């Protein structure tokens, strides 16, 4: 983005800062009769692309590419309804004692950037994690024009020559998978935990995010809290 500084430059105060959403910005303030700081440049023009802006299992939308609206993915509940950017947790608890998983083992999400966090070295078998769980006890919800990016670090499996129906079945029938994204004709099954889920037009246009949700939540479904941050 080109910096548009009004002339003459010396008539303005200038400031650069990182805002509370992690975006680096340049601002100006008119020395004579100025009323407020004005953003004239920012490093990220689509705020939902800021890493982890809505926390783990959070879902980011931005109606105007300025404000950020954080909510939870289907099947998840906000840690703090008064501050949804803190992320979300599964609305139905997984019994890890009965799950086929070594919960103490984990890998860095990005070995070159350990601060991005970790994912389990062994995927959790969500079908055997609870006595009442099986593939038939879940449904798959669709979120249009949405994505869960980060490429290979969050991709569990890539399936070419897919359509919406086949990608949904892959999520439904795979006990180690809770989400996928269909991009063109490629189904990207995702690792948990899910991070950076978002709608960010036009980048995520025509993509479909698929989330596996326990049937119990479909029978007694409440909308996730959603607030502007």
C-alpha positions as CSV (number, residue, x, y, z in Angstrom):
1,X,0.0,0.0,0.0
2,X,1.3,3.5,-0.9
3,X,1.6,5.9,2.0
4,X,-0.6,9.0,1.3
5,X,0.8,11.8,3.4
6,X,-0.9,15.1,2.9
7,X,1.2,18.1,2.0
8,X,2.9,20.0,3.4
9,X,4.2,17.2,5.6
10,X,5.4,19.6,8.4
11,X,1.8,20.6,9.1
12,X,1.1,17.2,10.6
13,X,2.3,15.2,13.6
14,X,3.2,11.7,12.6
15,X,3.1,8.4,14.6
16,X,3.6,4.7,13.9
17,X,2.1,2.1,16.2
18,X,1.0,-1.5,16.5
19,X,-2.7,-1.5,17.4
20,X,-4.5,-3.8,19.8
21,X,-5.3,-6.2,16.9
22,X,-1.6,-6.6,16.0
23,X,-1.6,-4.4,12.9
24,X,1.2,-1.9,12.2
25,X,-0.2,1.5,11.3
26,X,1.0,5.0,10.4
27,X,-1.2,7.9,11.6
28,X,-1.2,11.7,11.2
29,X,-2.6,14.5,13.3
30,X,-3.2,18.1,12.0
31,X,-1.2,20.5,14.1
32,X,-3.6,23.3,13.7
33,X,-7.2,22.5,14.7
34,X,-6.7,18.7,14.5
35,X,-9.4,16.7,16.2
36,X,-8.2,13.1,16.0
37,X,-5.4,10.8,14.7
38,X,-6.1,9.5,11.2
39,X,-4.8,6.2,9.8
40,X,-3.1,6.8,6.4
41,X,-1.4,3.4,6.1
42,X,-1.5,-0.1,7.6
43,X,0.5,-3.2,7.0
44,X,-2.5,-5.5,6.9
45,X,-5.6,-4.2,5.0
46,X,-7.8,-7.2,5.9
47,X,-7.9,-7.4,9.7
48,X,-9.0,-11.0,9.8
49,X,-5.6,-12.0,8.4
50,X,-3.9,-11.0,11.7
51,X,-2.7,-14.3,13.2
52,X,-5.0,-15.7,16.0
53,X,-7.0,-12.5,16.1
54,X,-10.1,-14.4,17.4
55,X,-8.2,-17.0,19.3
56,X,-8.3,-20.8,19.1
57,X,-11.5,-22.2,17.5
58,X,-12.6,-18.6,17.0
59,X,-14.1,-17.3,13.8
60,X,-13.3,-13.8,12.3
61,X,-15.5,-11.7,10.1
62,X,-15.1,-8.0,9.1
63,X,-17.9,-6.2,7.4
64,X,-15.8,-3.2,6.4
65,X,-12.2,-4.4,6.5
66,X,-11.8,-2.2,9.6
67,X,-13.7,-3.6,12.5
68,X,-13.3,-7.2,13.6
69,X,-16.2,-9.4,14.6
70,X,-15.2,-12.5,16.6
71,X,-17.5,-15.5,17.2
72,X,-17.0,-19.2,17.7
73,X,-17.0,-22.0,15.1
74,X,-20.1,-24.3,15.2
75,X,-19.7,-26.7,18.1
76,X,-17.6,-24.3,20.2
77,X,-18.3,-21.9,23.1
78,X,-16.5,-18.7,24.0
79,X,-14.0,-18.7,26.9
80,X,-15.2,-15.3,27.8
81,X,-18.5,-14.0,26.3
82,X,-17.4,-10.4,27.2
83,X,-14.2,-10.8,25.3
84,X,-14.7,-13.3,22.4
85,X,-11.3,-12.6,20.9
86,X,-9.9,-14.9,23.7
87,X,-11.0,-17.9,21.7
88,X,-13.4,-20.8,22.2
89,X,-13.5,-24.4,23.6
90,X,-15.5,-27.5,22.5
91,X,-19.0,-27.3,23.7
92,X,-18.9,-31.1,24.3
93,X,-15.9,-32.3,26.3
94,X,-13.7,-35.0,24.9
95,X,-12.7,-37.8,27.4
96,X,-9.0,-38.0,26.7
97,X,-8.6,-40.9,29.1
98,X,-10.5,-43.2,26.8
99,X,-9.3,-41.6,23.6
100,X,-6.7,-43.3,21.5
101,X,-4.1,-40.6,21.9
102,X,-0.8,-39.9,23.7
103,X,-1.8,-36.5,25.0
104,X,1.7,-35.6,26.3
105,X,3.2,-35.6,22.8
106,X,3.1,-32.5,20.7
107,X,4.8,-30.8,17.8
108,X,5.4,-27.2,16.9
109,X,2.8,-25.8,14.5
110,X,5.7,-24.1,12.7
111,X,9.2,-25.3,13.6
112,X,10.6,-22.0,12.3
113,X,8.3,-20.0,14.5
114,X,7.7,-21.8,17.8
115,X,5.6,-18.9,19.2
116,X,2.7,-20.0,16.9
117,X,2.0,-22.9,19.2
118,X,1.8,-26.7,18.9
119,X,-0.5,-29.5,17.7
120,X,-0.8,-33.1,19.0
121,X,1.7,-35.4,17.5
122,X,-1.0,-38.1,17.5
123,X,-4.5,-37.1,16.2
124,X,-7.3,-37.6,18.7
125,X,-9.8,-40.3,17.7
126,X,-13.0,-38.4,18.4
127,X,-15.2,-41.4,17.7
128,X,-13.7,-43.5,20.5
129,X,-13.1,-40.5,22.8
130,X,-16.5,-40.8,24.4
131,X,-18.7,-43.9,25.0
132,X,-21.6,-42.4,23.1
133,X,-19.5,-41.1,20.2
134,X,-19.3,-42.5,16.7
135,X,-19.2,-41.0,13.2
136,X,-23.0,-41.2,13.0
137,X,-23.3,-39.0,16.1
138,X,-22.0,-35.9,14.2
139,X,-23.2,-33.7,11.5
140,X,-21.1,-31.5,9.2
141,X,-21.9,-27.8,9.0
142,X,-21.0,-25.6,6.1
143,X,-19.6,-22.0,6.3
144,X,-19.7,-20.4,2.8
145,X,-16.8,-18.1,1.7
146,X,-14.7,-19.1,4.7
147,X,-11.2,-20.6,5.2
148,X,-8.9,-22.0,7.8
149,X,-5.5,-21.1,6.4
150,X,-1.9,-21.7,7.3
151,X,-1.3,-24.3,4.6
152,X,0.8,-27.4,5.4
153,X,1.1,-26.7,9.2
154,X,-2.7,-27.2,9.7
155,X,-3.4,-29.6,6.8
156,X,-4.0,-33.1,7.9
157,X,-4.6,-34.5,4.4
158,X,-5.1,-33.1,0.9
159,X,-7.7,-34.9,-1.3
160,X,-7.7,-33.9,-5.0
161,X,-10.7,-34.1,-7.4
162,X,-13.2,-33.4,-4.6
163,X,-16.6,-31.8,-4.5
164,X,-18.7,-30.5,-1.6
165,X,-20.4,-33.8,-1.0
166,X,-17.3,-35.9,-1.1
167,X,-15.3,-33.5,1.2
168,X,-18.2,-33.5,3.7
169,X,-18.1,-37.3,3.7
170,X,-14.4,-37.3,4.3
171,X,-14.9,-35.1,7.4
172,X,-17.9,-37.1,8.6
173,X,-16.2,-40.6,8.2
174,X,-12.8,-39.7,9.5
175,X,-12.7,-40.0,13.3
176,X,-9.4,-38.1,13.4
177,X,-10.8,-35.0,11.6
178,X,-13.0,-32.2,12.8
179,X,-12.8,-29.8,9.9
180,X,-11.9,-29.3,6.3
181,X,-11.9,-26.6,3.6
182,X,-12.9,-27.1,0.0
183,X,-10.9,-24.8,-2.3
184,X,-11.8,-25.3,-6.0
185,X,-11.8,-29.1,-6.3
186,X,-9.3,-29.8,-3.5
187,X,-10.4,-30.9,0.0
188,X,-8.0,-29.9,2.8
189,X,-8.7,-31.8,6.0
190,X,-7.5,-29.8,9.0
191,X,-5.6,-30.6,12.2
192,X,-6.9,-29.5,15.6
193,X,-6.8,-27.1,17.3
194,X,-8.4,-24.9,14.7
195,X,-6.9,-21.4,14.3
196,X,-7.4,-18.4,12.1
197,X,-10.8,-19.5,10.7
198,X,-12.2,-16.5,8.9
199,X,-14.3,-14.8,6.2
200,X,-12.0,-12.4,4.4
201,X,-13.5,-11.3,1.0
202,X,-12.3,-11.5,-1.7
203,X,-9.5,-13.9,-0.5
204,X,-11.8,-16.5,0.9
205,X,-14.5,-16.1,-1.8
206,X,-16.0,-19.4,-3.1
207,X,-14.3,-21.5,-0.4
208,X,-16.3,-23.6,1.9
209,X,-15.3,-24.5,5.5
210,X,-16.8,-27.8,6.9
211,X,-17.0,-28.3,10.6
212,X,-18.0,-31.6,12.3
213,X,-20.5,-30.9,15.1
214,X,-21.8,-33.3,17.7
215,X,-25.5,-34.2,17.2
216,X,-26.3,-33.2,20.8
217,X,-25.5,-29.6,19.8
218,X,-27.9,-29.8,16.9
219,X,-30.7,-30.8,19.1
220,X,-30.2,-28.0,21.5
221,X,-28.5,-25.3,19.5
222,X,-27.6,-21.8,20.7
223,X,-25.9,-19.1,18.7
224,X,-22.3,-18.4,19.7
225,X,-21.6,-15.0,21.2
226,X,-20.3,-12.5,18.7
227,X,-18.9,-9.1,19.4
228,X,-16.9,-6.4,17.6
229,X,-13.3,-6.1,19.0
